[in-house]
Amino acid sequence: MTLISLFIYVGIAALLLTLWIGRVYKNSISYPDSFLQNFAGALFIFSGFVKAVDPLGTAYKMEQYFTAFEDTCKGSFLKFLAPVFPWFSQHAISFSVFMIVLEIVLGIMLIIGYQKRLASWLFFAIMVFFTILTGFTYLTGYVPTDANFFEFSKWTEFNKNQMRVTDCGCFGDFIKLEPKISFIKDLILMIPAFWFIFRWKQCHEVFSPVIRSGITLVSTLALFLFCFSNYVWNEPIIDFRPFQNGVNIKTRLEAEQKAMAEVEILAYKIRSKIDKREMEVPAKDFLDSFKNNPNFKASWETLDQIKSEPKIQRTKISDFEIMYLDGNPATESFLNETKYNLVIISPKVKYSSVTIKEERLDSIYKMDTIRLKIKNKDSVRIERVFVGTESKTIKRNKYEWNEEYLKILKTKVLPLMDSVKDLAMSSAVFGSLTEEGIVDLKRTAGIDFPCYEADDLLLKTIMRSNPGLLLMQNGQIIHKWHYKQLPDVTELKNKYLNGFGAKIY
């Protein structure tokens, strides 16, 4: 779905709602005002809902924004604000849930006409906030990575690779909008935002004041519970991410890689080193100029490549990469496993660590030449000879693992995996941990199966639960479970592992 098609659908819904309200309340409403109310309200409800099914996804996006804001403030006159953003990052999920609930409740308030003046000002304030957010996202495309946003003299031509945040997350994972489109969307929505400020008295009201208050209160409480159910107690009820149940990562990864390999360079964007004139040159002409004009490279610099669109859009699946603990790639063997594979997915393990020093005795050897007489002939052989020991100081990390995390593994996840080890193999993938840390965690938790490491952002996209359990076979995701919603042994065997053995009852 595109932004235009979404606007059309929301517009149709708003029109039907306006006609219904007009019919019920006769001539007591202003149709233009009522339509804008319903359009803005319906859009906010939809935008909030697709984020409410995955509040953690919005929280992760906010963390990216907070990091970008912190870096921007540090290098500018706003450096006094920089220390605030790490605190925001630590509470990103709370901020996420609050903003999602506020967005949906505000949409409901607009449609039913509850507290019209307050709703109008809230809508205006939120739209100003969103416009600044999306505007920053888009405009950083003009800012070189080694420059600060407020160093306007260093701004260059727009380059999407320079953007600090790649998409705004306005519609979660349901619709991925280019930052420019998202910014234009918010500029358009500033029109009703200003409209409501001056025309709030003409906005319609439906139902009685008591019912309007009741709807607002009940919806607020219900939405908080709904958000919590999609990350505290379970995986998102609707999964818009590329790693959905039923998706074959292996085939999709191959298809995306093939599509990217087939992308063609159509033209080059170049700039004159003499007069700074910029132009686009077809790829063939560009290569011919390099070949036939010796002065071309000295006179022109390449700014960007203009490529054809891939036949299959790139997703986070293209970043799927699993590593052995020694750093060697394990993706191919991991995705080609034909057996059922129960995988612990853990984007981030909570722990504390301190560096300690240990004294160890090391054996000392020296190379010595030994003369031998073999069959009346002199022979020389070099051997390593033990000469003693010496004490060496070795540094290592001592880990203190989060007790609640260990309890989840030991009492819920690992016993379930052990109970079906005759039907499915087991493995684990950890993010944000070194080889040393994973080895220590395996020993502490009693994990006796293969463990891998991967990028924590990839694992956060796959699984919102930390830890969570993933069932795979031959590269295909069969099912995902939040650690609070793990199936019992009977359900796991009968419903998901029925390809092996007889059903049990």
TAKAFEN-V596523 format. One record per backbone hydrogen bond with DSSP energy under -1.0 kcal/mol. CO is the residue of the C=O (numbers start at 1). NH is the residue of the N-H. E is the energy in kcal/mol with one decimal. If there is no record, write none. Layout:
# TAKAFEN-V596523
CO;NH;E, CO;NH;E
This chain:
# TAKAFEN-V596523
2;6;-2.1, 3;7;-2.6, 4;8;-2.1, 5;9;-2.4, 6;10;-2.8, 7;11;-2.6, 8;12;-2.5, 9;13;-2.3, 10;14;-2.7, 11;15;-2.4, 12;16;-2.5, 13;17;-2.3, 14;18;-2.4, 15;19;-2.5, 16;20;-2.1, 17;21;-2.5, 18;22;-2.6, 19;23;-2.0, 20;24;-2.3, 21;25;-2.8, 25;28;-2.0, 30;34;-3.1, 31;35;-2.9, 32;36;-2.1, 33;37;-2.4, 34;38;-2.6, 35;39;-2.9, 36;40;-2.7, 37;41;-2.6, 38;42;-2.8, 39;43;-2.3, 40;44;-2.1, 41;45;-2.3, 42;46;-2.5, 43;47;-2.9, 44;48;-2.6, 45;49;-2.3, 46;50;-2.2, 48;52;-2.3, 49;53;-1.6, 51;54;-1.4, 54;58;-1.3, 55;59;-2.2, 56;60;-2.7, 57;61;-1.8, 58;62;-2.3, 59;63;-2.1, 60;64;-1.5, 61;65;-1.8, 62;66;-3.0, 63;67;-2.2, 64;68;-2.2, 65;69;-2.9, 66;70;-2.4, 67;71;-2.3, 68;72;-2.1, 69;73;-2.8, 70;74;-2.3, 71;75;-1.1, 73;76;-1.8, 76;79;-1.2, 78;81;-2.4, 81;84;-1.7, 84;88;-1.8, 85;89;-2.5, 86;90;-1.8, 87;91;-1.1, 89;92;-1.4, 91;95;-2.2, 92;96;-2.6, 93;97;-2.5, 94;98;-2.3, 95;99;-2.4, 96;100;-2.4, 97;101;-2.6, 98;102;-2.5, 99;103;-2.3, 100;104;-2.2, 101;105;-2.8, 102;106;-2.5, 103;107;-1.7, 104;108;-2.1, 105;109;-2.8, 106;110;-2.3, 107;111;-1.9, 108;112;-2.4, 109;113;-1.3, 109;114;-1.7, 112;206;-2.4, 115;119;-3.2, 116;120;-2.2, 117;121;-2.1, 118;122;-2.6, 119;123;-2.5, 120;124;-2.1, 121;125;-2.7, 122;126;-2.7, 123;127;-2.3, 124;128;-2.1, 125;129;-2.2, 126;130;-3.0, 127;131;-2.5, 128;132;-2.2, 129;133;-2.2, 130;134;-3.0, 131;135;-2.4, 132;136;-2.4, 133;137;-2.1, 134;138;-2.4, 135;139;-2.9, 136;140;-1.8, 138;141;-1.8, 139;142;-2.2, 140;143;-1.2, 141;159;-2.6, 142;156;-3.0, 144;147;-2.0, 148;151;-2.0, 150;152;-1.6, 151;154;-1.9, 152;155;-1.3, 159;162;-2.4, 160;163;-1.0, 169;172;-1.6, 171;174;-1.7, 178;182;-2.5, 179;183;-2.4, 180;184;-2.3, 181;185;-2.5, 182;186;-2.0, 183;187;-2.0, 184;188;-2.3, 185;189;-2.1, 188;191;-1.6, 189;193;-1.4, 190;194;-2.3, 191;195;-2.4, 192;196;-2.8, 193;197;-1.1, 194;198;-1.4, 195;199;-1.9, 199;202;-1.4, 200;203;-1.0, 208;212;-2.6, 209;213;-2.2, 210;214;-2.5, 211;215;-2.9, 212;216;-2.1, 213;217;-2.5, 214;218;-2.8, 215;219;-2.3, 216;220;-1.8, 217;221;-2.1, 218;222;-2.8, 219;223;-2.3, 220;224;-1.9, 221;225;-2.0, 222;226;-2.3, 223;227;-2.6, 224;228;-2.3, 225;229;-2.1, 227;230;-1.1, 228;231;-1.6, 228;232;-2.5, 228;233;-1.4, 242;244;-1.2, 244;247;-1.9, 247;477;-3.0, 248;252;-2.3, 249;253;-2.8, 250;254;-2.2, 251;255;-2.2, 252;256;-2.6, 253;257;-2.5, 254;258;-2.2, 255;259;-2.3, 256;260;-2.3, 257;261;-2.0, 258;262;-1.3, 264;308;-2.5, 266;283;-2.4, 267;306;-3.0, 268;281;-2.9, 269;303;-3.3, 269;304;-1.5, 270;279;-2.2, 271;301;-2.5, 272;276;-1.1, 277;272;-3.0, 279;270;-2.8, 281;268;-2.8, 282;286;-2.5, 283;287;-2.4, 284;288;-2.5, 285;289;-2.2, 286;290;-1.8, 287;291;-1.9, 288;292;-3.0, 289;293;-2.2, 293;296;-1.5, 295;299;-1.4, 296;300;-2.0, 299;273;-3.1, 301;271;-2.4, 304;269;-3.0, 306;266;-2.7, 306;267;-1.7, 315;318;-1.6, 316;319;-1.5, 317;320;-1.9, 322;330;-3.2, 323;453;-2.4, 324;327;-2.0, 328;324;-3.3, 330;334;-2.3, 331;335;-2.5, 332;336;-1.6, 337;474;-3.0, 340;425;-2.4, 341;472;-2.3, 342;427;-2.1, 343;470;-2.7, 344;429;-3.1, 345;468;-2.2, 346;431;-2.2, 350;402;-2.4, 352;400;-3.1, 354;398;-3.1, 356;396;-2.3, 358;394;-3.2, 360;392;-3.3, 362;390;-2.2, 364;387;-2.8, 364;388;-1.0, 366;385;-3.3, 368;383;-2.6, 370;381;-2.6, 372;379;-3.7, 374;377;-1.1, 377;374;-2.8, 379;372;-3.9, 381;370;-3.2, 383;368;-3.1, 385;366;-2.2, 388;364;-3.3, 390;362;-3.1, 392;360;-2.9, 394;358;-2.9, 396;356;-3.1, 398;354;-1.8, 400;352;-2.0, 402;406;-2.3, 403;407;-2.3, 404;408;-2.0, 405;409;-2.0, 406;410;-3.0, 407;411;-2.6, 408;412;-1.6, 408;413;-2.1, 409;414;-2.7, 412;416;-1.1, 413;417;-2.2, 414;418;-2.5, 415;419;-1.6, 418;421;-1.2, 420;423;-2.0, 420;424;-2.2, 425;342;-2.8, 427;344;-2.3, 428;452;-2.7, 429;346;-2.2, 430;454;-1.9, 434;438;-2.4, 435;439;-2.4, 436;440;-1.9, 437;441;-2.5, 438;442;-2.6, 439;443;-1.9, 440;444;-2.5, 441;445;-3.0, 442;446;-1.4, 442;447;-2.1, 450;428;-1.3, 452;430;-2.4, 453;323;-2.6, 455;459;-1.9, 456;460;-2.3, 457;461;-1.5, 458;462;-1.9, 459;463;-2.8, 468;345;-2.7, 469;481;-2.6, 470;343;-3.6, 471;478;-3.0, 471;479;-1.3, 472;341;-2.9, 473;476;-1.9, 475;249;-2.4, 476;473;-1.6, 477;246;-3.3, 479;471;-2.8, 481;469;-2.3, 482;485;-2.1, 488;492;-2.5, 489;493;-2.4, 490;494;-2.9, 491;495;-2.6, 492;496;-1.2, 492;497;-1.5, 497;500;-1.5
